[in-house]
Amino acid sequence: MTMNESPIGDAPRTTHLRRWLWASALLNLFLVGGIAGGTWRWWTHQAEARSVATSTQTGTPTGAQAGPPPATARRLRFAADGLPPERRQAFRTGLREVRREAAALIQGSREGRAEVVRLLAAPQFDRAAVEAALARTRAADTAVRERVEAHVVDFAAQLTPAERQTLVQGLAAQQGPFHVPASPAKR
């Protein structure tokens, strides 16, 4: 038998080898797709992170423009989106300073909530302790809210009437102390 001749017994072996090659090709295709998908997700996440970092440096939220704030923005810092960039930056800087100054109160409020949950879950219910923890939490929340509201009022005092109107529209759209809820429908 010469080298070019194929013995009859090799036919099943060739078929078996072909199946393994197809399985390997499919596995490789799956792996390449997974790597490409992971790379694409990483790439888009990095681009988004760069965009957010750039907008943070300039004080402009991603996609923000002059005019009323977007309907999806729900935090107080977005209330000034319709203002000029320097005013918007001043508003956000002031909010950051208030938050920094009130960090102990915010932490106390968090700890108070955790204490309330712990007391409610305790085997022996102590109503007086729960009410005291709620009172401490409420006092901390109120103190933080007072500081934030004072900042907003002080900031509004520095604005022109047109800018103040823009701020009011932004505040009304936010979920927070200045949010104006819709009137309930009459039955």
One Martini backbone bead per residue (centre of mass of N, CA, C, O) as a GRO file, in nm:
protein
  187
    1MET     BB    1   0.098   0.036   0.022
    2THR     BB    2   0.058   0.360  -0.022
    3MET     BB    3   0.039   0.685   0.087
    4ASN     BB    4  -0.224   0.770  -0.090
    5GLU     BB    5  -0.364   0.553   0.031
    6SER     BB    6  -0.672   0.444   0.173
    7PRO     BB    7  -0.795   0.293   0.414
    8ILE     BB    8  -1.102   0.184   0.503
    9GLY     BB    9  -1.074   0.255   0.823
   10ASP     BB   10  -1.061   0.593   0.792
   11ALA     BB   11  -1.346   0.708   0.756
   12PRO     BB   12  -1.441   0.734   1.056
   13ARG     BB   13  -1.200   0.909   1.145
   14THR     BB   14  -1.262   1.153   0.962
   15THR     BB   15  -1.542   1.214   1.075
   16HIS     BB   16  -1.452   1.256   1.364
   17LEU     BB   17  -1.257   1.489   1.301
   18ARG     BB   18  -1.467   1.678   1.176
   19ARG     BB   19  -1.638   1.715   1.428
   20TRP     BB   20  -1.413   1.839   1.601
   21LEU     BB   21  -1.364   2.083   1.416
   22TRP     BB   22  -1.649   2.202   1.438
   23ALA     BB   23  -1.652   2.231   1.744
   24SER     BB   24  -1.405   2.416   1.756
   25ALA     BB   25  -1.515   2.642   1.576
   26LEU     BB   26  -1.762   2.709   1.753
   27LEU     BB   27  -1.606   2.774   2.010
   28ASN     BB   28  -1.435   3.001   1.889
   29LEU     BB   29  -1.671   3.178   1.803
   30PHE     BB   30  -1.783   3.216   2.087
   31LEU     BB   31  -1.526   3.344   2.210
   32VAL     BB   32  -1.504   3.583   2.016
   33GLY     BB   33  -1.782   3.701   2.087
   34GLY     BB   34  -1.725   3.744   2.388
   35ILE     BB   35  -1.481   3.930   2.355
   36ALA     BB   36  -1.619   4.144   2.179
   37GLY     BB   37  -1.846   4.214   2.380
   38GLY     BB   38  -1.663   4.293   2.618
   39THR     BB   39  -1.512   4.517   2.468
   40TRP     BB   40  -1.753   4.690   2.399
   41ARG     BB   41  -1.847   4.742   2.690
   42TRP     BB   42  -1.586   4.869   2.787
   43TRP     BB   43  -1.573   5.097   2.580
   44THR     BB   44  -1.847   5.234   2.651
   45HIS     BB   45  -1.782   5.280   2.950
   46GLN     BB   46  -1.534   5.459   2.905
   47ALA     BB   47  -1.678   5.678   2.740
   48GLU     BB   48  -1.879   5.752   2.963
   49ALA     BB   49  -1.670   5.826   3.179
   50ARG     BB   50  -1.540   6.054   3.017
   51SER     BB   51  -1.796   6.224   2.986
   52VAL     BB   52  -1.849   6.266   3.288
   53ALA     BB   53  -1.576   6.393   3.357
   54THR     BB   54  -1.605   6.634   3.168
   55SER     BB   55  -1.876   6.743   3.284
   56THR     BB   56  -1.766   6.789   3.572
   57GLN     BB   57  -1.546   6.998   3.496
   58THR     BB   58  -1.765   7.199   3.347
   59GLY     BB   59  -2.068   7.159   3.489
   60THR     BB   60  -2.197   6.970   3.269
   61PRO     BB   61  -2.422   6.771   3.193
   62THR     BB   62  -2.494   6.519   3.017
   63GLY     BB   63  -2.682   6.668   2.761
   64ALA     BB   64  -2.691   6.952   2.843
   65GLN     BB   65  -2.894   7.249   2.826
   66ALA     BB   66  -3.054   7.503   2.763
   67GLY     BB   67  -3.319   7.519   2.979
   68PRO     BB   68  -3.503   7.292   3.076
   69PRO     BB   69  -3.504   7.031   3.252
   70PRO     BB   70  -3.499   6.717   3.254
   71ALA     BB   71  -3.733   6.478   3.341
   72THR     BB   72  -3.516   6.265   3.468
   73ALA     BB   73  -3.430   6.471   3.663
   74ARG     BB   74  -3.427   6.440   4.043
   75ARG     BB   75  -3.214   6.617   4.151
   76LEU     BB   76  -3.123   6.913   4.290
   77ARG     BB   77  -2.867   6.974   4.108
   78PHE     BB   78  -3.066   6.996   3.840
   79ALA     BB   79  -3.224   7.271   3.884
   80ALA     BB   80  -2.978   7.451   3.729
   81ASP     BB   81  -2.969   7.375   3.417
   82GLY     BB   82  -3.094   7.658   3.294
   83LEU     BB   83  -2.846   7.790   3.368
   84PRO     BB   84  -2.567   7.920   3.361
   85PRO     BB   85  -2.269   7.770   3.412
   86GLU     BB   86  -2.172   7.947   3.658
   87ARG     BB   87  -2.431   7.913   3.824
   88ARG     BB   88  -2.446   7.608   3.828
   89GLN     BB   89  -2.174   7.570   3.971
   90ALA     BB   90  -2.243   7.731   4.226
   91PHE     BB   91  -2.476   7.555   4.318
   92ARG     BB   92  -2.318   7.284   4.340
   93THR     BB   93  -2.099   7.380   4.532
   94GLY     BB   94  -2.289   7.453   4.763
   95LEU     BB   95  -2.407   7.169   4.801
   96ARG     BB   96  -2.140   7.033   4.870
   97GLU     BB   97  -2.081   7.204   5.122
   98VAL     BB   98  -2.330   7.126   5.279
   99ARG     BB   99  -2.270   6.825   5.283
  100ARG     BB  100  -1.997   6.846   5.426
  101GLU     BB  101  -2.106   6.995   5.684
  102ALA     BB  102  -2.345   6.753   5.714
  103ALA     BB  103  -2.211   6.471   5.757
  104ALA     BB  104  -2.284   6.407   6.053
  105LEU     BB  105  -2.590   6.417   6.013
  106ILE     BB  106  -2.610   6.202   5.795
  107GLN     BB  107  -2.484   5.978   5.964
  108GLY     BB  108  -2.691   5.994   6.196
  109SER     BB  109  -2.932   5.917   6.021
  110ARG     BB  110  -2.833   5.639   5.935
  111GLU     BB  111  -2.793   5.527   6.220
  112GLY     BB  112  -3.086   5.569   6.308
  113ARG     BB  113  -3.214   5.375   6.107
  114ALA     BB  114  -3.058   5.126   6.198
  115GLU     BB  115  -3.164   5.136   6.487
  116VAL     BB  116  -3.461   5.101   6.423
  117VAL     BB  117  -3.435   4.827   6.287
  118ARG     BB  118  -3.306   4.682   6.526
  119LEU     BB  119  -3.539   4.737   6.729
  120LEU     BB  120  -3.767   4.603   6.559
  121ALA     BB  121  -3.605   4.312   6.552
  122ALA     BB  122  -3.625   4.266   6.832
  123PRO     BB  123  -3.755   4.055   7.062
  124GLN     BB  124  -3.778   4.316   7.235
  125PHE     BB  125  -4.005   4.565   7.254
  126ASP     BB  126  -3.903   4.925   7.249
  127ARG     BB  127  -4.074   5.203   7.216
  128ALA     BB  128  -3.895   5.427   7.337
  129ALA     BB  129  -3.642   5.365   7.165
  130VAL     BB  130  -3.771   5.402   6.889
  131GLU     BB  131  -3.867   5.696   6.932
  132ALA     BB  132  -3.586   5.811   6.990
  133ALA     BB  133  -3.456   5.730   6.720
  134LEU     BB  134  -3.658   5.882   6.544
  135ALA     BB  135  -3.598   6.163   6.661
  136ARG     BB  136  -3.301   6.175   6.581
  137THR     BB  137  -3.345   6.134   6.280
  138ARG     BB  138  -3.536   6.372   6.234
  139ALA     BB  139  -3.340   6.594   6.330
  140ALA     BB  140  -3.122   6.542   6.118
  141ASP     BB  141  -3.299   6.577   5.867
  142THR     BB  142  -3.390   6.867   5.932
  143ALA     BB  143  -3.111   6.999   5.939
  144VAL     BB  144  -3.036   6.938   5.649
  145ARG     BB  145  -3.277   7.072   5.513
  146GLU     BB  146  -3.225   7.358   5.620
  147ARG     BB  147  -2.951   7.395   5.478
  148VAL     BB  148  -3.046   7.355   5.190
  149GLU     BB  149  -3.264   7.575   5.186
  150ALA     BB  150  -3.073   7.809   5.253
  151HIS     BB  151  -2.902   7.784   5.001
  152VAL     BB  152  -3.126   7.829   4.793
  153VAL     BB  153  -3.210   8.109   4.894
  154ASP     BB  154  -2.935   8.247   4.870
  155PHE     BB  155  -2.903   8.193   4.569
  156ALA     BB  156  -3.169   8.333   4.470
  157ALA     BB  157  -3.085   8.624   4.571
  158GLN     BB  158  -2.854   8.644   4.326
  159LEU     BB  159  -3.068   8.652   4.114
  160THR     BB  160  -3.243   8.707   3.860
  161PRO     BB  161  -3.563   8.692   3.773
  162ALA     BB  162  -3.518   8.495   3.534
  163GLU     BB  163  -3.337   8.294   3.688
  164ARG     BB  164  -3.539   8.235   3.912
  165GLN     BB  165  -3.753   8.111   3.728
  166THR     BB  166  -3.576   7.878   3.632
  167LEU     BB  167  -3.527   7.758   3.911
  168VAL     BB  168  -3.822   7.705   3.983
  169GLN     BB  169  -3.871   7.502   3.757
  170GLY     BB  170  -3.651   7.304   3.852
  171LEU     BB  171  -3.760   7.256   4.140
  172ALA     BB  172  -4.047   7.147   4.059
  173ALA     BB  173  -3.913   6.885   3.907
  174GLN     BB  174  -3.822   6.787   4.174
  175GLN     BB  175  -3.719   6.571   4.432
  176GLY     BB  176  -3.812   6.762   4.716
  177PRO     BB  177  -3.857   7.048   4.904
  178PHE     BB  178  -3.962   7.203   4.613
  179HIS     BB  179  -4.177   7.017   4.540
  180VAL     BB  180  -4.470   7.014   4.328
  181PRO     BB  181  -4.740   6.857   4.350
  182ALA     BB  182  -4.997   6.726   4.220
  183SER     BB  183  -5.314   6.739   4.207
  184PRO     BB  184  -5.564   6.575   4.307
  185ALA     BB  185  -5.812   6.403   4.191
  186LYS     BB  186  -6.137   6.435   4.157
  187ARG     BB  187  -6.431   6.231   4.240
   0.00000   0.00000   0.00000
